[in-house]
């Protein structure tokens, strides 16, 4: 390789020392673990996140609308609507017109949706516990919050 063809990187050991690449690889590995944990439950990872988020947000009897659900999950509103439609087709949630805004839809988790969410939460938490076992979870959560911009 000529000098002109060398990669310009600030990492002496090359890309394998890049925190961005390591985060990418870690995320891809974790997503494969989540996919495997959720496959027996016939849920994709994004379906699980939206179902569990809808259940969490509606826990006090006030069902979220799709915009609130997207904000909680950190997903794009249009994609959230598409995935919610799939969850509705599976009978896991019901969408109803928001009594306060006729243009909006509120999301109610059905009884079968709540049962599915509980099974999925157990599967995901078990998979997470195994995946993150080698590290101090408390420190990792604080670091991730900082990187996500949740701690200033």
BAFI-3210 file (N, C-alpha, C; in Angstrom, 3 decimals, decimal comma, padded with zeros to 6 digits):
// residues 152
n [1|2|3|4|5|6|7|8|9|10|11|12|13|14|15|16|17|18|19|20|21|22|23|24|25|26|27|28|29|30|31|32|33|34|35|36|37|38|39|40|41|42|43|44|45|46|47|48|49|50|51|52|53|54|55|56|57|58|59|60|61|62|63|64|65|66|67|68|69|70|71|72|73|74|75|76|77|78|79|80|81|82|83|84|85|86|87|88|89|90|91|92|93|94|95|96|97|98|99|100|101|102|103|104|105|106|107|108|109|110|111|112|113|114|115|116|117|118|119|120|121|122|123|124|125|126|127|128|129|130|131|132|133|134|135|136|137|138|139|140|141|142|143|144|145|146|147|148|149|150|151|152]
n.u [000,858|000,636|001,812|-000,122|-002,398|-002,901|-004,996|-006,193|-006,204|-006,774|-006,244|-003,839|-003,732|-005,443|-008,782|-010,009|-009,663|-011,355|-013,851|-016,374|-016,659|-016,453|-018,717|-020,678|-020,261|-020,822|-023,492|-024,667|-024,181|-025,634|-028,215|-028,636|-028,786|-031,112|-032,980|-032,947|-033,912|-036,500|-037,697|-039,061|-041,394|-042,684|-042,191|-040,698|-037,753|-038,272|-041,057|-041,430|-040,266|-042,007|-044,483|-043,968|-043,333|-045,762|-047,332|-046,040|-046,347|-049,115|-049,787|-051,058|-053,663|-053,993|-053,850|-051,199|-050,726|-049,798|-047,649|-046,596|-045,843|-043,872|-041,983|-041,272|-040,115|-038,116|-038,325|-039,134|-042,051|-043,731|-042,752|-043,306|-046,106|-046,533|-045,479|-047,081|-049,493|-049,000|-048,786|-051,379|-052,749|-051,961|-053,437|-052,476|-052,476|-054,798|-055,984|-057,415|-059,509|-058,284|-059,811|-059,382|-058,250|-059,171|-057,649|-055,616|-054,433|-054,952|-053,198|-054,010|-053,102|-053,952|-055,447|-054,218|-051,992|-050,756|-050,071|-048,315|-046,372|-045,383|-044,222|-042,284|-040,766|-039,623|-038,044|-036,317|-035,063|-033,702|-031,973|-030,551|-029,310|-027,551|-026,002|-024,848|-023,480|-020,610|-019,838|-019,977|-023,117|-024,405|-022,511|-022,238|-024,823|-024,930|-022,875|-023,914|-026,220|-025,026|-023,710|-025,952|-026,902|-028,473|-027,535|-025,995]
n.v [-001,172|002,127|005,302|007,208|005,682|004,903|004,780|007,639|008,104|008,850|006,898|004,842|002,059|001,543|001,261|-000,465|000,609|002,693|004,430|004,888|002,918|000,654|001,019|000,784|-001,921|-003,207|-002,456|-003,690|-006,378|-006,570|-006,037|-008,333|-010,219|-009,312|-009,678|-012,474|-013,149|-012,174|-013,389|-015,945|-014,962|-013,733|-011,028|-008,082|-006,162|-003,384|-003,447|-004,572|-002,532|-000,381|-001,478|-002,089|000,483|001,800|000,464|001,205|004,042|004,203|003,267|004,530|004,793|006,716|006,668|006,889|009,142|008,700|010,394|010,971|008,392|007,857|009,777|008,822|006,369|007,161|007,137|007,742|009,534|008,748|006,168|004,998|005,022|003,204|000,817|000,556|000,062|-002,522|-003,837|-003,468|-005,010|-007,489|-007,672|-006,669|-004,071|-001,308|001,294|004,408|007,247|010,253|011,717|014,379|015,497|015,273|014,663|013,084|009,857|007,660|005,173|002,065|-000,637|-003,945|-006,706|-009,109|-007,953|-006,817|-009,130|-010,291|-008,292|-008,458|-011,042|-010,573|-008,531|-009,935|-011,757|-010,023|-008,646|-010,765|-011,498|-009,105|-009,018|-011,165|-010,359|-007,920|-008,694|-008,834|-006,217|-003,304|-002,506|-000,223|001,850|001,762|002,484|005,127|006,257|005,830|007,401|009,899|010,008|009,960|012,429|012,974|013,649|016,431]
n.w [000,000|-000,885|000,413|-000,165|-000,281|002,283|005,156|006,699|009,980|013,388|015,131|016,293|016,216|014,201|012,722|014,568|017,050|017,212|018,916|017,832|015,798|017,415|019,025|017,043|016,238|018,664|019,023|016,784|017,419|019,830|018,852|017,314|019,353|020,651|018,588|018,369|020,923|020,829|018,646|019,081|020,134|018,145|017,575|016,355|017,141|017,170|017,251|019,767|021,393|020,907|021,730|024,468|025,336|024,883|026,719|029,082|029,042|029,165|031,633|033,768|033,054|031,124|027,898|025,490|022,676|019,201|018,626|021,153|021,846|019,906|020,690|023,244|022,571|020,908|018,179|014,692|013,731|011,524|010,911|013,354|013,280|011,182|012,295|014,552|013,282|012,387|014,837|015,691|013,794|014,658|016,905|019,280|020,109|020,208|018,192|018,705|018,127|019,428|022,168|022,711|020,501|017,364|015,164|015,988|017,122|019,832|021,678|022,813|024,782|024,272|026,107|025,294|024,178|026,413|027,808|025,958|025,912|028,535|028,512|026,568|027,733|029,864|028,398|026,998|029,099|030,324|028,242|027,990|030,539|030,358|028,128|029,000|031,232|031,540|032,220|034,393|034,997|036,064|035,803|033,021|032,158|033,086|031,549|028,947|029,121|029,285|026,779|025,170|025,558|027,716|030,146|031,351]
ca.u [000,000|001,432|001,479|-001,356|-003,523|-003,104|-006,136|-005,869|-006,965|-006,048|-006,056|-002,587|-004,005|-006,411|-010,208|-010,461|-009,565|-012,321|-015,038|-017,559|-016,747|-016,744|-020,132|-021,423|-020,164|-021,542|-024,917|-025,082|-024,194|-026,758|-029,451|-028,804|-029,240|-032,515|-033,770|-033,064|-034,748|-037,881|-038,212|-040,085|-042,602|-043,192|-042,071|-039,429|-037,266|-039,000|-042,410|-041,327|-040,020|-043,235|-045,494|-043,597|-043,443|-047,193|-047,808|-045,457|-046,974|-050,537|-049,939|-051,936|-054,977|-053,974|-053,108|-050,447|-050,998|-048,658|-046,526|-046,003|-045,209|-042,636|-041,034|-040,792|-039,278|-037,027|-038,533|-039,746|-043,508|-044,309|-042,373|-044,069|-047,457|-046,494|-045,266|-048,298|-050,494|-048,685|-049,170|-052,844|-053,148|-051,711|-054,353|-051,741|-052,869|-055,953|-055,861|-058,705|-059,422|-058,007|-060,984|-058,973|-057,740|-059,728|-056,631|-054,632|-054,860|-054,366|-052,805|-054,355|-052,573|-055,007|-055,081|-053,209|-050,792|-050,109|-049,459|-047,165|-045,346|-044,766|-043,329|-041,163|-039,915|-038,837|-037,046|-035,333|-034,264|-032,790|-030,938|-029,728|-028,500|-026,456|-025,158|-024,119|-022,889|-019,187|-019,546|-020,743|-024,296|-024,691|-021,572|-022,563|-026,046|-024,576|-022,097|-024,827|-027,053|-024,173|-023,523|-027,252|-027,245|-029,461|-026,845|-025,121]
ca.v [000,000|003,350|006,286|007,862|004,778|004,639|005,441|008,668|007,902|009,259|005,709|004,178|000,656|001,465|001,421|-001,279|001,418|003,782|004,204|004,845|001,591|-000,306|001,181|000,192|-003,386|-003,612|-002,282|-004,744|-007,649|-006,511|-006,170|-009,755|-010,876|-008,928|-010,352|-013,885|-013,258|-011,828|-014,205|-016,914|-014,241|-013,134|-009,574|-007,470|-005,335|-002,115|-003,742|-004,716|-001,227|000,421|-002,116|-001,880|001,920|002,117|-000,058|002,057|005,357|004,088|002,545|005,260|004,935|007,754|006,100|007,877|009,230|008,190|011,329|010,719|007,078|008,022|010,524|007,925|005,315|007,748|006,728|008,723|009,433|007,971|004,772|004,557|004,756|001,960|-000,326|000,460|-000,605|-003,971|-004,328|-003,497|-006,170|-008,665|-007,632|-006,339|-002,725|-000,738|002,743|005,079|008,696|010,969|012,542|015,778|015,956|014,317|014,308|012,185|008,526|007,169|003,772|001,264|-002,000|-004,919|-007,714|-010,008|-007,143|-006,708|-010,435|-010,422|-007,349|-009,002|-012,136|-009,988|-007,827|-010,963|-012,292|-008,975|-008,389|-011,903|-011,376|-007,963|-009,393|-012,008|-009,572|-006,884|-009,281|-008,546|-004,828|-002,708|-001,933|001,124|002,758|001,776|003,270|006,542|006,635|005,890|008,609|011,048|010,009|010,241|013,820|013,061|014,210|017,556]
ca.w [000,000|-000,938|001,435|-000,579|-000,078|003,701|005,778|007,680|011,207|014,586|015,956|015,888|015,935|013,112|013,029|015,706|018,262|017,097|019,747|016,974|015,192|018,485|019,383|015,931|016,335|019,870|018,745|015,852|018,167|020,765|018,079|016,965|020,591|020,847|017,540|018,757|022,123|020,510|017,531|019,502|020,520|016,907|017,652|015,999|018,236|017,187|017,725|021,217|022,016|020,852|022,573|025,870|025,600|024,968|027,996|030,129|029,013|029,498|032,900|034,695|032,459|030,092|026,771|024,714|021,238|018,433|018,750|022,477|021,776|019,128|021,518|024,300|021,985|020,121|016,794|013,797|013,867|010,412|011,123|014,523|012,806|010,398|013,194|015,367|012,438|012,414|016,169|015,707|012,986|015,494|018,044|020,497|020,499|019,509|017,983|018,798|017,975|020,667|022,494|022,819|019,203|016,398|014,162|016,605|017,568|021,071|021,607|023,987|024,732|024,543|027,108|024,706|024,013|027,725|028,095|025,051|026,370|029,750|028,101|025,835|028,705|030,562|027,461|026,711|030,298|030,498|027,217|028,391|031,699|029,870|027,235|029,727|032,433|031,749|032,577|035,480|034,338|036,564|035,137|031,599|031,982|033,248|030,364|027,813|029,298|028,945|025,330|024,558|025,810|028,786|031,308|030,932]
c.u [000,900|000,974|000,158|-002,582|-003,801|-004,314|-005,636|-006,776|-006,127|-005,747|-004,862|-002,801|-005,026|-007,843|-010,680|-010,333|-010,560|-013,522|-016,310|-017,742|-017,065|-018,199|-021,021|-021,435|-020,939|-023,046|-025,431|-025,164|-025,389|-028,082|-029,694|-029,300|-030,720|-033,420|-033,996|-033,983|-036,222|-038,509|-039,264|-041,417|-043,249|-043,243|-040,716|-038,995|-038,038|-040,453|-042,417|-041,179|-041,295|-044,349|-045,200|-043,711|-044,900|-047,756|-047,306|-046,174|-048,444|-050,811|-050,867|-053,307|-055,085|-053,179|-052,395|-051,001|-049,724|-047,445|-045,825|-045,263|-043,883|-041,579|-040,436|-039,796|-038,080|-037,108|-039,192|-041,258|-044,128|-043,987|-043,137|-045,487|-047,520|-046,361|-046,490|-049,407|-050,253|-049,067|-050,687|-053,356|-052,942|-052,633|-053,680|-052,033|-054,127|-055,698|-057,260|-058,484|-059,231|-059,205|-060,661|-058,494|-058,161|-058,738|-055,650|-055,273|-054,182|-054,161|-053,175|-053,796|-053,715|-054,539|-054,029|-051,908|-050,019|-049,417|-048,218|-046,028|-044,636|-043,803|-042,087|-040,216|-039,037|-037,729|-035,941|-034,462|-033,297|-031,644|-029,995|-028,788|-027,304|-025,477|-024,271|-023,418|-021,415|-018,867|-020,389|-021,916|-024,590|-023,792|-021,895|-023,800|-025,735|-023,788|-023,006|-025,766|-026,272|-024,003|-024,818|-027,683|-028,260|-028,863|-025,928|-024,062]
c.v [001,231|004,298|006,978|007,005|004,485|005,400|006,479|008,478|008,350|008,079|004,920|002,716|000,452|001,556|000,628|-000,552|002,589|003,514|004,134|003,481|000,539|-000,202|000,567|-001,329|-003,912|-003,541|-003,382|-006,098|-007,686|-006,657|-007,608|-010,545|-010,572|-009,622|-011,814|-014,060|-013,046|-012,699|-015,218|-016,262|-013,542|-011,612|-009,155|-006,604|-004,020|-002,332|-003,877|-003,360|-000,389|-000,165|-001,863|-000,401|002,340|001,635|000,821|003,403|005,313|003,468|003,233|005,528|006,025|007,237|007,194|008,000|008,802|009,099|011,126|009,387|007,161|008,748|009,635|006,905|005,875|007,352|007,847|008,473|008,567|006,481|004,194|004,181|003,444|000,733|-000,525|-000,228|-002,115|-004,583|-004,415|-004,714|-007,482|-008,717|-007,247|-004,929|-002,343|000,759|003,333|006,573|009,338|011,864|014,039|016,363|014,937|013,921|013,264|010,851|008,219|005,665|003,089|-000,140|-002,939|-005,894|-008,668|-009,257|-007,005|-008,015|-010,644|-009,511|-007,882|-010,146|-011,572|-009,244|-008,818|-011,502|-011,269|-008,704|-009,532|-011,829|-010,218|-008,335|-010,234|-011,196|-008,603|-007,403|-008,926|-007,123|-004,382|-001,958|-000,505|002,148|002,873|002,625|004,759|007,050|006,775|007,095|009,864|011,138|010,318|011,687|014,001|013,607|015,296|017,797]
c.w [000,000|000,156|001,118|-000,311|001,397|004,215|006,775|008,874|012,382|015,499|015,457|015,519|014,832|013,604|014,247|017,035|018,249|017,990|018,914|016,336|016,248|018,941|018,310|016,050|017,537|019,643|017,817|016,569|019,121|020,023|017,642|018,173|020,834|019,829|017,905|019,964|021,802|019,418|017,980|019,870|019,327|016,997|017,119|017,178|018,309|017,630|019,244|021,893|022,027|021,715|024,051|026,246|025,733|026,298|029,141|030,191|029,432|030,842|033,891|034,101|031,404|028,898|025,973|023,303|020,509|018,531|020,090|022,492|021,027|019,952|022,607|023,743|021,224|018,658|015,999|013,775|012,769|010,576|012,309|014,110|012,030|011,302|014,090|014,570|012,420|013,764|016,307|014,934|013,758|016,709|019,354|021,004|019,720|019,378|017,972|018,592|019,346|020,984|022,570|021,487|018,144|015,305|014,684|016,985|018,898|020,938|022,917|023,777|025,106|025,618|026,548|024,463|025,315|028,094|027,234|025,500|027,610|029,418|027,418|026,769|029,449|029,663|027,199|027,932|030,577|029,487|027,528|029,529|031,263|029,020|028,019|030,983|032,617|032,228|033,767|034,848|034,787|035,888|033,652|031,333|032,109|032,039|029,144|027,912|028,901|027,418|024,590|024,776|026,913|030,078|030,778|031,970]
res [x|x|x|x|x|x|x|x|x|x|x|x|x|x|x|x|x|x|x|x|x|x|x|x|x|x|x|x|x|x|x|x|x|x|x|x|x|x|x|x|x|x|x|x|x|x|x|x|x|x|x|x|x|x|x|x|x|x|x|x|x|x|x|x|x|x|x|x|x|x|x|x|x|x|x|x|x|x|x|x|x|x|x|x|x|x|x|x|x|x|x|x|x|x|x|x|x|x|x|x|x|x|x|x|x|x|x|x|x|x|x|x|x|x|x|x|x|x|x|x|x|x|x|x|x|x|x|x|x|x|x|x|x|x|x|x|x|x|x|x|x|x|x|x|x|x|x|x|x|x|x|x]
***
